Amino acid sequence: MKQLVYSISIHQPRDIVFQKLTDRALFPHWATPWGPDMICEGDWRQGGHVSYIGQSEGGTKMHIETLVLDEMIRAHHVAMVNPQNVEVPLSDDMMRKWIGTEESYYLREESPSITTLEVVIVTDDAFEEMMSAWPKALQLFKELCEA
């Protein structure tokens, strides 16, 4: 397992950044580095599940272990899903390696109007290249927040 850390400074208060991070309607706009048709479905609450889905290929479902409003979200990936958000069997080694990947978001208030968003991913080495899309996604997210 490899820990990957990505961060960006956003000129918005922490509560605004958190609200936009958990806004399912905004997700397709900043998730384009992983595909042009990405959507987010689910419930951003502790104990809930959220799925990131490519409408043509399917995606992944994660369980929200910890959610502290305006501060942090810690989740782990628990299943693969089809485009209709229905869990599918783990049919290959790559799918099995993905399950258990940890994804955490930390929001630090640098000043009342500046927030640092840090994303920490703990995953199999096989997914390092896929995770290299995070800097572009974070830049798109920053632009949405600051617009």
C-alpha positions in Angstrom: 0.0 0.0 0.0 1.2 3.5 -0.8 0.1 6.8 0.8 -0.4 9.6 -1.7 -1.0 13.2 -0.5 -2.3 16.1 -2.6 -3.2 19.6 -1.3 -4.4 22.9 -2.6 -5.0 26.3 -1.0 -8.5 27.7 -1.7 -9.6 31.3 -1.1 -12.8 30.5 0.6 -13.8 29.8 4.3 -13.6 26.2 5.4 -17.4 25.8 5.6 -17.9 26.9 2.0 -15.1 24.5 0.8 -16.7 21.6 2.8 -20.1 22.3 1.4 -18.8 22.3 -2.2 -16.8 19.2 -1.6 -19.9 17.3 -0.6 -22.2 18.8 -3.2 -23.0 15.9 -5.6 -24.1 18.4 -8.3 -20.5 19.9 -8.4 -18.7 16.6 -8.5 -19.0 16.1 -12.3 -17.3 19.4 -12.9 -14.1 18.7 -10.9 -13.9 14.9 -11.5 -13.4 15.2 -15.3 -9.7 14.1 -15.0 -11.0 10.6 -14.3 -13.7 10.7 -17.1 -16.1 13.1 -18.9 -19.2 11.5 -17.5 -18.5 11.1 -13.7 -21.3 11.4 -11.2 -21.6 11.1 -7.4 -24.5 9.4 -5.7 -25.1 8.7 -2.1 -25.2 10.3 1.3 -22.3 12.3 2.7 -22.8 11.4 6.3 -20.9 9.3 8.8 -22.0 5.7 8.3 -23.3 6.5 4.8 -22.1 5.4 1.4 -21.1 7.4 -1.6 -20.4 6.1 -5.1 -18.2 7.7 -7.8 -19.6 6.4 -11.1 -18.6 6.7 -14.7 -21.9 6.6 -16.5 -20.5 4.4 -19.2 -18.2 2.1 -17.2 -19.3 2.1 -13.6 -17.2 3.0 -10.6 -16.7 2.5 -6.9 -18.6 2.7 -3.7 -17.1 4.0 -0.4 -18.2 3.8 3.2 -17.9 7.1 5.1 -16.2 6.0 8.4 -15.8 9.5 9.9 -17.2 12.8 8.9 -16.6 15.9 11.0 -18.5 18.9 9.6 -16.2 21.4 7.9 -13.1 19.5 9.1 -12.6 16.1 7.6 -14.0 13.0 5.9 -12.4 9.6 6.1 -13.7 6.8 3.9 -12.7 3.4 2.4 -13.8 1.8 -0.8 -15.9 -1.3 -0.2 -17.4 -2.3 -3.6 -17.3 -1.8 -7.4 -20.6 -0.7 -9.0 -22.1 -0.7 -12.5 -23.3 2.5 -14.2 -26.7 2.0 -12.3 -24.8 2.0 -9.0 -25.5 -1.7 -8.4 -22.6 -3.6 -6.8 -20.9 -6.0 -9.1 -18.7 -9.1 -8.4 -15.0 -8.5 -8.1 -14.1 -10.2 -11.4 -10.4 -9.4 -11.6 -7.3 -8.8 -9.5 -7.3 -5.1 -10.1 -10.8 -4.8 -8.7 -9.8 -6.8 -5.6 -6.7 -4.6 -5.1 -8.9 -1.4 -5.2 -11.2 -2.6 -2.4 -9.9 -1.3 0.9 -8.4 1.9 -0.6 -8.6 4.7 2.0 -9.6 8.2 0.9 -9.5 11.1 3.4 -10.1 14.8 3.0 -8.8 17.3 5.6 -9.7 21.0 5.6 -7.4 23.4 7.5 -8.3 27.0 8.0 -5.2 29.0 7.2 -7.1 32.3 7.8 -10.8 33.1 7.9 -10.8 33.3 4.1 -8.2 30.7 3.1 -8.6 26.9 3.4 -6.1 24.2 2.6 -7.8 21.0 1.3 -5.6 17.9 1.7 -6.5 14.6 0.1 -4.8 11.5 1.4 -5.1 8.2 -0.5 -3.8 4.9 0.7 -4.0 2.4 -2.1 -2.1 -0.4 -3.9 0.9 0.8 -5.9 -1.0 -0.3 -9.1 -3.3 2.8 -8.8 -0.6 5.5 -8.4 -0.9 6.5 -12.1 -4.7 6.9 -11.8 -4.3 9.0 -8.6 -1.9 11.3 -10.5 -5.1 13.0 -11.8 -5.7 14.5 -8.3 -3.7 17.8 -8.9 -5.8 18.6 -12.0 -9.0 17.7 -10.1 -8.0 19.9 -7.2 -7.3 22.8 -9.5 -10.7 22.4 -11.1 -12.3 22.2 -7.6 -10.5 25.3 -6.5 -11.8 27.2 -9.5 -15.4 26.1 -8.7 -14.9 27.2 -5.1 -13.5 30.6 -5.9 -15.9 31.5 -8.8 
